[in-house]
């Protein structure tokens, strides 16, 4: 029997939790919030577009 799950709500809650955790970690190390970017998308496309847009020398990616 299929189970109905609120996918959108779960995704939004996870993103909020992850963003708060990243901000807590970077805040503890005095990284300005304006320099912290949390995104969810396809890895290859997102890393390339963010690095290009931000003129980044390095990109740090976390995965679970």
ZAMARGU-4260 file (C-alpha; in steps of 0.2 Angstrom, whole numbers, plus 5000, padded with zeros to 4 digits):
<rodrens>
0) 5000/5000/5000 | 5008/5017/4995 | 5011/5030/5008 | 5007/5048/5005 | 5021/5059/5011
5) 5022/5078/5011 | 5038/5079/5001 | 5038/5097/4998 | 5036/5100/5017 | 5050/5088/5021
10) 5062/5095/5008 | 5059/5113/5015 | 5062/5107/5033 | 5078/5098/5028 | 5084/5113/5019
15) 5080/5124/5034 | 5089/5113/5046 | 5104/5111/5035 | 5105/5130/5032 | 5104/5133/5050
20) 5118/5120/5054 | 5129/5128/5041 | 5127/5146/5048 | 5130/5139/5065 | 5146/5131/5059
25) 5152/5146/5049 | 5147/5159/5062 | 5157/5150/5075 | 5172/5153/5064 | 5168/5171/5060
30) 5164/5168/5042 | 5153/5182/5036 | 5135/5176/5032 | 5136/5185/5015 | 5150/5174/5010
35) 5141/5158/5014 | 5129/5150/5001 | 5118/5135/5003 | 5110/5128/4988 | 5101/5112/4983
40) 5102/5107/4965 | 5112/5095/4953 | 5130/5095/4958 | 5139/5098/4942 | 5129/5112/4936
45) 5127/5121/4953 | 5146/5120/4957 | 5151/5127/4940 | 5138/5141/4940 | 5141/5146/4958
50) 5160/5146/4956 | 5158/5157/4940 | 5145/5169/4947 | 5155/5171/4963 | 5172/5172/4955
55) 5177/5159/4968 | 5194/5152/4970 | 5188/5137/4980 | 5171/5129/4982 | 5167/5118/4998
60) 5153/5105/4996 | 5145/5094/5009 | 5135/5078/5006 | 5126/5066/5016
</rodrens>
